[in-house]
């Protein structure tokens, strides 16, 4: 069988992503074949497309690939099951982030996915909304819940509160009873407050670390060539607080000094699936089903316009999630 997929053969611009016809993947014993209904686009997708060392590391290029197909996040319908699969059957609607780090090959009409990296999609949740709540939602969950151990009454600062990860982080923190301060640009104020944030800070016109000095948790998603923004986030924490850095790798000296001078923990959040992945995804599926957590979708593109989705995600100005539909 032949399917449509987005391939690219050369690291570079979004236009290097092109539509092609390739064979439908075969499945191993513990895998299911999924007809893809929606694909979620993340900043890491564009980053590996532009940077060969990261492509080699994240996609785990071997050099033997006939085609390189990016993507790790999908929602769709199971059409086939491996001989050892017990979790799903044909016709089940599923979603998940799978084979990250590795070759998920999600920019396609069909994907082969391990059964333990997918969960059932709630019937009342769209494929688009479910696809959005994969890597981005799990990143927010790993940060706020698993690493930050958020609890009722905590004061939580969420940087990038209007973004793909950030808009889930706000909602998860609120779900667990935290007082949430969302930081974003001023034009997104109403959106962030609409997510449930208790306060809003416009990073372009306000200095967050002067307005907040007693946070229990700071969720920091800001890219910087040095530790400047992390240093600012440290100032927003009270003694005993936790700084969660999702992009910058904090220097050991900074981590040691923060602990010594302010008793603050500085953690680099790891977003790769772990032993609690299925349990966490099931929990998120429940929140989506109940309507307590919602995926905000700002743009939807057809598969052949994947390059437009990449151009948009790399602008770093996206509100919520970008979805591509085969």
C-alpha positions in Angstrom: 0.0 0.0 0.0 1.0 3.6 -0.7 0.3 6.6 1.4 1.0 10.3 1.3 3.7 11.7 3.6 5.8 14.8 4.1 9.5 14.1 3.5 12.6 16.2 3.4 16.1 15.3 2.2 18.0 18.4 3.2 18.3 20.4 6.4 17.1 23.9 5.9 14.0 26.0 5.3 10.3 25.0 5.7 10.0 24.7 1.9 12.3 21.7 2.0 9.3 19.7 3.4 7.5 18.2 0.4 4.6 15.9 -0.2 5.5 12.4 -1.5 4.1 9.0 -1.9 5.8 6.3 0.3 4.9 2.8 1.4 2.5 2.4 4.4 4.7 1.2 7.3 4.7 -2.3 8.6 4.0 -3.0 12.3 5.9 -5.0 14.9 4.3 -7.3 17.5 3.5 -4.6 20.1 2.6 -1.9 17.5 -0.6 -0.7 16.0 -1.2 0.9 12.6 -2.9 4.2 13.0 -4.7 6.1 10.2 -3.7 9.6 11.1 -6.5 12.2 11.4 -4.5 15.1 13.0 -0.8 15.9 13.6 0.4 18.4 16.2 3.4 20.6 15.3 5.9 21.6 18.0 8.9 23.9 18.1 11.2 20.9 18.3 10.0 19.8 14.8 11.2 23.0 13.2 14.4 23.0 15.3 15.5 19.5 14.0 14.6 20.5 10.5 17.0 23.4 10.7 19.9 21.9 12.6 21.6 18.7 11.4 23.2 17.8 14.7 19.8 17.9 16.4 18.2 16.1 13.5 20.8 13.3 13.9 20.3 13.2 17.7 16.5 13.6 18.0 15.4 11.7 14.9 18.3 9.3 15.4 19.4 9.3 11.7 21.2 6.1 10.8 22.0 7.0 7.2 20.0 4.1 5.8 16.7 5.8 5.7 15.1 6.0 2.3 13.0 8.9 3.4 13.1 11.2 6.5 9.7 11.9 7.9 9.4 14.1 10.9 6.7 14.3 13.6 5.9 12.6 16.8 2.3 13.6 17.8 -0.8 12.2 16.3 -4.5 11.4 16.8 -6.2 8.8 14.6 -7.9 5.5 14.2 -6.4 2.0 14.7 -6.6 0.1 11.5 -4.3 -2.9 12.4 -2.7 -4.5 15.4 0.5 -6.5 15.9 0.2 -10.1 17.1 1.1 -9.1 20.7 -1.2 -6.1 21.1 -3.8 -6.4 23.9 -4.6 -2.7 24.6 -6.3 -1.7 21.3 -8.4 -3.2 18.5 -9.2 -2.0 15.0 -11.6 1.0 15.1 -10.3 2.4 18.4 -9.7 6.2 18.3 -6.3 7.0 19.9 -3.8 9.8 20.5 -0.2 10.1 21.7 3.3 11.3 21.4 5.5 8.3 20.5 9.0 7.2 19.7 10.4 10.5 21.0 13.4 10.4 20.8 13.5 8.4 17.6 11.7 7.9 14.2 8.0 8.1 14.7 7.5 9.3 11.1 4.2 11.1 12.0 3.9 13.4 9.0 1.9 10.8 7.1 -1.4 9.3 6.5 -0.5 6.2 8.5 2.0 5.5 11.3 3.2 2.5 13.2 3.1 3.2 17.0 3.9 1.2 20.1 0.6 0.4 22.0 2.1 1.6 25.3 2.6 5.1 23.9 -1.0 5.7 22.9 -4.2 6.1 24.9 -7.8 6.1 23.9 -9.2 9.4 22.6 -12.3 10.5 24.5 -15.4 10.3 22.2 -16.3 13.9 22.9 -12.9 15.3 22.0 -11.9 16.1 18.5 -8.9 14.5 16.7 -7.5 18.0 16.4 -7.8 18.8 20.2 -6.4 15.4 21.1 -3.4 15.7 18.8 -2.6 19.0 20.4 -2.6 17.5 23.9 0.4 15.2 23.3 4.0 16.4 23.5 3.0 20.0 24.5 0.6 18.7 27.2 3.1 16.1 28.5 5.9 18.7 28.6 3.7 20.9 30.8 2.7 18.0 32.9 6.3 16.8 33.4 7.2 20.4 34.4 4.3 21.5 36.6 3.1 18.2 38.1 6.0 15.6 38.0 8.9 17.9 38.6 7.3 20.9 40.2 4.9 18.8 42.4 2.4 21.6 42.3 -0.2 21.6 45.1 -3.2 23.6 46.3 -2.2 27.1 47.3 1.1 27.2 45.4 1.9 30.5 43.6 3.0 29.5 40.1 4.5 31.7 37.4 4.1 30.4 33.9 6.3 32.1 31.2 5.0 31.7 27.7 1.5 31.3 29.1 -0.2 31.7 25.7 2.0 29.1 23.9 1.5 25.5 23.2 3.1 24.2 26.4 2.3 27.3 28.4 -1.5 27.2 27.9 -1.6 23.6 29.2 0.7 24.6 32.1 -1.7 27.3 33.2 -4.7 24.9 33.1 -2.8 22.0 34.9 -1.7 24.3 37.7 -5.2 25.6 38.2 -6.6 22.1 38.2 -4.4 21.3 41.2 -5.5 24.4 43.0 -2.6 26.8 42.4 -2.7 30.6 42.1 -1.3 31.2 38.6 0.4 34.2 37.2 0.6 34.0 33.4 3.4 35.9 31.6 3.1 36.7 27.9 2.8 39.6 25.5 0.0 42.1 26.1 -2.1 41.1 23.1 -2.6 37.7 24.7 -3.8 39.0 28.1 -7.5 38.1 27.6 -6.6 34.6 26.3 -4.3 33.8 29.3 -6.8 35.1 31.8 -9.5 33.1 30.0 -7.4 29.9 30.6 -7.9 30.6 34.3 -4.8 32.5 35.2 -5.3 34.7 38.3 -2.9 37.4 37.2 -1.3 38.5 34.0 2.1 40.1 33.4 3.1 41.6 30.0 6.8 40.8 29.7 7.2 43.6 27.1 6.1 46.4 29.5 6.5 44.9 33.0 9.4 43.4 34.9 8.0 40.2 36.3 10.7 39.6 39.0 9.9 43.0 40.5 6.2 42.2 40.6 6.6 38.7 42.0 9.1 37.7 44.6 7.3 34.9 46.5 6.5 32.3 43.9 6.6 28.6 44.8 7.2 27.5 41.2 8.5 29.3 38.1 7.9 27.4 34.8 10.5 29.0 32.5 10.3 28.4 28.8 12.4 31.3 27.6 15.3 30.7 25.2 18.5 32.6 26.1 22.1 32.1 25.1 23.1 32.4 28.7 21.5 32.1 32.2 20.2 35.7 32.2 16.5 34.8 32.2 16.9 32.0 34.7 18.6 34.5 37.0 15.6 36.7 36.7 13.2 33.8 37.4 15.3 33.0 40.5 14.5 36.4 41.9 10.8 35.7 41.5 11.0 32.6 43.8 10.6 32.5 47.5 13.1 30.5 49.6 12.4 26.8 49.1 10.9 27.4 45.7 11.4 25.5 42.5 12.6 26.8 39.1 11.8 24.6 36.1 13.8 25.3 33.0 12.4 23.7 29.9 14.9 25.0 27.3 18.1 26.2 28.8 20.4 23.8 30.5 21.3 25.5 33.8 25.0 25.5 34.7 25.9 23.4 37.7 27.4 26.5 39.4 24.0 28.2 39.1 22.2 25.2 40.5 24.6 25.0 43.4 24.5 28.7 44.2 20.6 28.9 44.0 20.4 26.0 46.5 23.1 27.5 48.8 22.0 31.1 48.8 18.2 30.8 48.6 17.4 27.1 49.1 15.9 27.1 45.6 15.9 24.0 43.4 16.7 24.5 39.8 15.6 21.6 37.5 16.1 21.0 33.8 12.8 19.4 32.7 13.2 16.3 30.6 10.3 15.9 28.1 11.0 12.3 26.9 8.4 9.7 27.7 9.0 8.0 31.1 7.5 5.2 33.2 4.4 7.3 34.1 3.7 8.3 30.5 0.6 6.2 30.0 -0.8 7.1 33.4 -0.3 10.8 32.8 -1.8 10.6 29.3 -4.9 8.8 30.7 -5.2 11.6 33.3 -5.0 14.3 30.6 -7.5 12.4 28.5 -9.9 12.6 31.4 -9.4 16.3 31.8 -10.0 16.8 28.1 -13.2 14.7 28.3 -14.6 16.6 31.2 -13.8 19.9 29.6 -11.7 21.1 32.5 -8.7 21.3 30.2 -9.0 22.5 26.6 -6.7 22.6 23.6 -6.6 26.0 21.9 -6.0 25.6 18.2 -4.9 28.7 16.4 -4.2 27.3 12.9 -5.1 24.2 11.0 -3.3 23.3 7.7 -3.7 20.4 5.2 -0.8 18.0 5.0 0.5 19.5 1.7 1.0 22.8 3.6 3.2 21.5 6.3 5.8 24.1 5.3 3.4 26.8 6.4 2.9 25.2 9.8 6.7 25.1 10.2 7.2 28.7 9.2 4.6 29.6 11.8 5.9 27.5 14.6 9.4 28.8 14.2 8.2 32.4 14.5 7.7 31.7 18.2 4.6 33.8 18.2 2.0 31.0 18.1 -1.0 31.1 20.4 -1.9 27.6 21.5 -1.4 24.8 19.0 -0.9 24.3 15.3 -2.5 21.3 13.7 -2.0 19.6 10.4 -4.6 17.2 8.9 -3.8 14.6 6.3 
